[in-house]
Amino acid sequence: MIKRLKSKVVKLTVMLTLKKVYETHKEGINYLIFGGLTTLVNISVFYTLDTLQMVHYLLANAISIIASILFAFFTNKKYVFKSETTTSYAWLKEFFLFCSFRLISAGFDMFSMLILVSFLQWDSKLAKLVTQVIIIGLNYFFSKWFIFKK
């Protein structure tokens, strides 16, 4: 009986600690979750086109970037940065800024893929995974400080 009670106290303590950590770092945790899902969209579209459909890796990469930018805009706006725009102009401004900065990271993505695959002869799927790690950091920085700033 005492052992079960101790176990429940430990579980409750862990849950309260996790809740406190989440509340303190909610934005970063949500970005990791939705950034991970965005990366999953990007890699899934890329893999489908590059490997299953045999589309040239640079075209597959460009299409996967567009799909992930659209997914990321809506999830970042609503769930990560909780940005509420009251006018069409404000919404379009956010969307334009988001796409503009994502195109900067897309340029890095495309250039990295070209170097890693064409010049260094890496496997396209490995190159895609490596570039995505850097892209996640760049995109968080851009979103936090330039697009969805409070």
NUTI-611063 format. One record per residue (C-alpha): residue number from 1; residue in three letters; x, y, z. Coordinates in nm, 4 decimals. Example, Ala and Ser with C-alpha at 12.3 -4.5 7.8 and 13.67 -1.06 7.14 Angstrom:
2
R / num / residuo / c1 / c2 / c3
R / 1 / ALA / 1.2300 / -0.4500 / 0.7800 $
R / 2 / SER / 1.3670 / -0.1060 / 0.7140 $
//
This chain:
150
R / num / residuo / c1 / c2 / c3
R / 1 / MET / 0.0000 / 0.0000 / 0.0000 $
R / 2 / ILE / 0.2749 / 0.2477 / 0.0961 $
R / 3 / LYS / 0.4727 / 0.1428 / -0.2099 $
R / 4 / ARG / 0.1756 / 0.2245 / -0.4358 $
R / 5 / LEU / 0.1260 / 0.5575 / -0.2624 $
R / 6 / LYS / 0.4944 / 0.6461 / -0.3130 $
R / 7 / SER / 0.4636 / 0.5482 / -0.6781 $
R / 8 / LYS / 0.1612 / 0.7734 / -0.7230 $
R / 9 / VAL / 0.3395 / 1.0630 / -0.5496 $
R / 10 / VAL / 0.6404 / 1.0194 / -0.7787 $
R / 11 / LYS / 0.4163 / 1.0124 / -1.0880 $
R / 12 / LEU / 0.2297 / 1.3219 / -0.9722 $
R / 13 / THR / 0.5578 / 1.5033 / -0.9012 $
R / 14 / VAL / 0.6887 / 1.4145 / -1.2474 $
R / 15 / MET / 0.3646 / 1.5298 / -1.4119 $
R / 16 / LEU / 0.3692 / 1.8618 / -1.2246 $
R / 17 / THR / 0.7347 / 1.9145 / -1.3147 $
R / 18 / LEU / 0.6684 / 1.8410 / -1.6809 $
R / 19 / LYS / 0.3699 / 2.0776 / -1.6783 $
R / 20 / LYS / 0.5830 / 2.3536 / -1.5261 $
R / 21 / VAL / 0.8587 / 2.2971 / -1.7841 $
R / 22 / TYR / 0.6005 / 2.3067 / -2.0630 $
R / 23 / GLU / 0.4400 / 2.6270 / -1.9332 $
R / 24 / THR / 0.7813 / 2.7918 / -1.9012 $
R / 25 / HIS / 0.9030 / 2.6860 / -2.2472 $
R / 26 / LYS / 0.5712 / 2.6456 / -2.4310 $
R / 27 / GLU / 0.6703 / 2.8356 / -2.7447 $
R / 28 / GLY / 0.9986 / 2.6485 / -2.7931 $
R / 29 / ILE / 0.8402 / 2.3103 / -2.7250 $
R / 30 / ASN / 0.5525 / 2.3831 / -2.9634 $
R / 31 / TYR / 0.8024 / 2.4964 / -3.2262 $
R / 32 / LEU / 0.9951 / 2.1701 / -3.1877 $
R / 33 / ILE / 0.6722 / 1.9723 / -3.2256 $
R / 34 / PHE / 0.5399 / 2.1633 / -3.5264 $
R / 35 / GLY / 0.8890 / 2.2138 / -3.6680 $
R / 36 / GLY / 0.9274 / 1.8372 / -3.6488 $
R / 37 / LEU / 0.5959 / 1.7902 / -3.8279 $
R / 38 / THR / 0.6985 / 2.0469 / -4.0904 $
R / 39 / THR / 1.0235 / 1.8573 / -4.1391 $
R / 40 / LEU / 0.8229 / 1.5364 / -4.1703 $
R / 41 / VAL / 0.6081 / 1.6977 / -4.4424 $
R / 42 / ASN / 0.9221 / 1.8192 / -4.6192 $
R / 43 / ILE / 1.1036 / 1.4856 / -4.6032 $
R / 44 / SER / 0.7911 / 1.2813 / -4.6892 $
R / 45 / VAL / 0.7163 / 1.4857 / -5.0006 $
R / 46 / PHE / 1.0840 / 1.4786 / -5.0974 $
R / 47 / TYR / 1.1109 / 1.1013 / -5.0475 $
R / 48 / THR / 0.7891 / 1.0368 / -5.2401 $
R / 49 / LEU / 0.9010 / 1.2437 / -5.5364 $
R / 50 / ASP / 1.2745 / 1.1631 / -5.5315 $
R / 51 / THR / 1.2637 / 0.7934 / -5.4521 $
R / 52 / LEU / 0.9209 / 0.6640 / -5.5445 $
R / 53 / GLN / 0.8415 / 0.8887 / -5.8413 $
R / 54 / MET / 1.2039 / 0.9275 / -5.9617 $
R / 55 / VAL / 1.1710 / 1.3085 / -5.9934 $
R / 56 / HIS / 1.5068 / 1.4907 / -6.0165 $
R / 57 / TYR / 1.6256 / 1.5597 / -5.6609 $
R / 58 / LEU / 1.6374 / 1.9397 / -5.7021 $
R / 59 / LEU / 1.2809 / 1.9568 / -5.8357 $
R / 60 / ALA / 1.1641 / 1.7173 / -5.5643 $
R / 61 / ASN / 1.3391 / 1.9378 / -5.3097 $
R / 62 / ALA / 1.1741 / 2.2561 / -5.4435 $
R / 63 / ILE / 0.8265 / 2.1007 / -5.4302 $
R / 64 / SER / 0.8859 / 1.9647 / -5.0789 $
R / 65 / ILE / 0.9966 / 2.3112 / -4.9649 $
R / 66 / ILE / 0.6773 / 2.4721 / -5.0988 $
R / 67 / ALA / 0.4585 / 2.2108 / -4.9271 $
R / 68 / SER / 0.6412 / 2.2535 / -4.5967 $
R / 69 / ILE / 0.6318 / 2.6353 / -4.6133 $
R / 70 / LEU / 0.2522 / 2.6294 / -4.6471 $
R / 71 / PHE / 0.2133 / 2.3755 / -4.3671 $
R / 72 / ALA / 0.4550 / 2.5673 / -4.1433 $
R / 73 / PHE / 0.2893 / 2.9047 / -4.1919 $
R / 74 / PHE / -0.0489 / 2.7892 / -4.0677 $
R / 75 / THR / 0.0831 / 2.5786 / -3.7788 $
R / 76 / ASN / 0.3362 / 2.8388 / -3.6628 $
R / 77 / LYS / 0.0832 / 3.1185 / -3.6828 $
R / 78 / LYS / -0.1870 / 2.9343 / -3.4914 $
R / 79 / TYR / -0.0130 / 2.6934 / -3.2526 $
R / 80 / VAL / 0.3424 / 2.8179 / -3.1954 $
R / 81 / PHE / 0.3401 / 3.1961 / -3.1985 $
R / 82 / LYS / -0.0391 / 3.2296 / -3.1531 $
R / 83 / SER / -0.0518 / 3.5256 / -3.3869 $
R / 84 / GLU / -0.3974 / 3.6721 / -3.4362 $
R / 85 / THR / -0.4361 / 3.9138 / -3.7222 $
R / 86 / THR / -0.7457 / 4.1268 / -3.7387 $
R / 87 / THR / -0.7183 / 4.2528 / -4.0953 $
R / 88 / SER / -0.6480 / 4.0986 / -4.4333 $
R / 89 / TYR / -0.3528 / 4.3354 / -4.4689 $
R / 90 / ALA / -0.1948 / 4.2116 / -4.1440 $
R / 91 / TRP / -0.2479 / 3.8483 / -4.2466 $
R / 92 / LEU / -0.0962 / 3.9085 / -4.5912 $
R / 93 / LYS / 0.1972 / 4.0933 / -4.4354 $
R / 94 / GLU / 0.2714 / 3.7969 / -4.2079 $
R / 95 / PHE / 0.2334 / 3.5537 / -4.4951 $
R / 96 / PHE / 0.4615 / 3.7614 / -4.7202 $
R / 97 / LEU / 0.7269 / 3.7958 / -4.4472 $
R / 98 / PHE / 0.7019 / 3.4267 / -4.3646 $
R / 99 / CYS / 0.7417 / 3.3214 / -4.7279 $
R / 100 / SER / 1.0222 / 3.5720 / -4.7836 $
R / 101 / PHE / 1.2289 / 3.4446 / -4.4930 $
R / 102 / ARG / 1.1481 / 3.0839 / -4.5766 $
R / 103 / LEU / 1.2769 / 3.1488 / -4.9281 $
R / 104 / ILE / 1.6091 / 3.2536 / -4.7734 $
R / 105 / SER / 1.6299 / 2.9228 / -4.5891 $
R / 106 / ALA / 1.5031 / 2.7463 / -4.9043 $
R / 107 / GLY / 1.7954 / 2.8966 / -5.0956 $
R / 108 / PHE / 2.0293 / 2.7557 / -4.8332 $
R / 109 / ASP / 1.8482 / 2.4217 / -4.8579 $
R / 110 / MET / 1.8762 / 2.4077 / -5.2382 $
R / 111 / PHE / 2.2408 / 2.5188 / -5.2374 $
R / 112 / SER / 2.3286 / 2.2645 / -4.9670 $
R / 113 / MET / 2.1565 / 1.9852 / -5.1568 $
R / 114 / LEU / 2.3405 / 2.0792 / -5.4761 $
R / 115 / ILE / 2.6776 / 2.0786 / -5.2995 $
R / 116 / LEU / 2.6181 / 1.7649 / -5.0934 $
R / 117 / VAL / 2.4617 / 1.5540 / -5.3695 $
R / 118 / SER / 2.6178 / 1.6751 / -5.6946 $
R / 119 / PHE / 2.9637 / 1.7682 / -5.5761 $
R / 120 / LEU / 3.0265 / 1.5595 / -5.2638 $
R / 121 / GLN / 2.8251 / 1.2610 / -5.3955 $
R / 122 / TRP / 2.6160 / 1.2146 / -5.0810 $
R / 123 / ASP / 2.2964 / 1.0128 / -5.0949 $
R / 124 / SER / 2.0098 / 1.2582 / -5.1544 $
R / 125 / LYS / 1.8098 / 1.1333 / -4.8549 $
R / 126 / LEU / 2.1041 / 1.1731 / -4.6145 $
R / 127 / ALA / 2.1787 / 1.5198 / -4.7544 $
R / 128 / LYS / 1.8135 / 1.6161 / -4.7032 $
R / 129 / LEU / 1.8213 / 1.5070 / -4.3382 $
R / 130 / VAL / 2.1422 / 1.6982 / -4.2667 $
R / 131 / THR / 2.0181 / 2.0199 / -4.4254 $
R / 132 / GLN / 1.6893 / 2.0028 / -4.2347 $
R / 133 / VAL / 1.8663 / 2.0196 / -3.8988 $
R / 134 / ILE / 2.0168 / 2.3562 / -3.9921 $
R / 135 / ILE / 1.6960 / 2.4779 / -4.1566 $
R / 136 / ILE / 1.4935 / 2.4226 / -3.8374 $
R / 137 / GLY / 1.7232 / 2.6560 / -3.6446 $
R / 138 / LEU / 1.7224 / 2.9218 / -3.9154 $
R / 139 / ASN / 1.3457 / 2.9153 / -3.9477 $
R / 140 / TYR / 1.2861 / 2.9450 / -3.5734 $
R / 141 / PHE / 1.5156 / 3.2473 / -3.5591 $
R / 142 / PHE / 1.3402 / 3.4151 / -3.8531 $
R / 143 / SER / 0.9909 / 3.3386 / -3.7194 $
R / 144 / LYS / 1.0611 / 3.4459 / -3.3628 $
R / 145 / TRP / 1.2462 / 3.7695 / -3.4337 $
R / 146 / PHE / 1.1107 / 3.8938 / -3.7679 $
R / 147 / ILE / 0.7722 / 3.7448 / -3.8553 $
R / 148 / PHE / 0.5561 / 3.6646 / -3.5528 $
R / 149 / LYS / 0.7201 / 3.9070 / -3.3099 $
R / 150 / LYS / 0.4917 / 4.0279 / -3.0378 $
//
